[in-house]
Amino acid sequence: MSATRFTRALLRLPGRNFAAGISTGAGGAPTFESTRAQHARYLAALQSLGLATRMLPADERFPDGTFVEDTAIATAHGAIITRPGAASRAGEPEAIALALAGDFSTLAYIESPGTVDGGDICETDAEVIIGISHRTNEEGAAQLGRWLAGIGIASVTVDIRYCTGLLHLKSGLAYLGEGRLALAPGLPDWPVLKAYEPVVLAPEERYAANCVRINDRVLVADDYPHFVDTLVRLGYEPLPLPMSEFAKMDGGLSCLSVRY
C-alpha cells in the first residue's frame, strides 16, 4: 500500500466559536479571521497537489469540528468512522459518515466502549501504527486492528499516555515515505521505530513533527527552518503553511483533513 498518495480530501470550515474548543490554552486564543485565512491556505495547498476536495460547512455545535481527521480513517481498501474520545465531540462523526458514504461501498464503525481519534493513527507503507492515548483506548485500538486485518493491513500499537506533550500520536510522529519517520525528540524507544529511518526534530521545532506527506510534497508548519532544511537535504519538497491559530488549539496539519 502507499501511505503518501492521495486523490481526495474531506475538510470542514472552522466555526466562529472555534476558540471555544478543547485546548490547553498555552498559546492564547485564536482569532476567527486568521483561522479562516490559514484554513483557506491549507485548502489551496491540497488543491494545488491535485486533490479533489470537499468542504463541509462549519457546525458550531462542535467547536473542534474542523479537526475532521479524528472522526474517520480512510484507506484505499475502505473507511471506518471513529468514536472520538472527548465527550464534546461525540456528534461529529455523523456528518462525516454521510460525506464519505458516496465514496465507499460500506463504512465500518468503532463501537462503544471503544474510542479512537484519527490523530492517533499513523499509516505507513508497511503497517498502521495505533497510539493508545487519552483519546484512543485499548478497546478502540483492538476494534481498529481487527478491521484493518480484515482488509489486509497489519497494525501495531504503542502507548503514548505517559508521553509529555503528546495529545495524539501524530503530534509527535509522521510518515515521510521512503521508510522514514519524522519524530519529535524524546519519544520512547518503541520497537516499531526500529523498522524506520528516524528524522528527529530539534526540541524547539517539535511542533513541526506533525507534517503530512501528500504525493510529491511534504506539508509542514511554517517558521521551522531547520526541519525544512532537513527535508530538502533528504530530497523532499516541503510546502510550508501557516498554522499558528490551529496550534493554539493543540491542532496540526494532519488534523484538518481526511485524506484518501
Secondary structure by P-SEA (a helix, b strand, c coil): cccccccbbbbbcccccccccccccccccccaaaaaaaaaaaaaaaaaaccbbbbbcccccccccccccccccccccbbbbbbbccccccccaaaaaaaacccccbbbbbcccbbbbcccccccccbbbbbbcccccaaaaaaaaaaaaaacccbbbbbcccccccccccccccccccccccccccccccccccccccccccccccccccccccccbbbbbccaaaaaaaaaaabbbbbbbbcaaaaaaccccccccccc
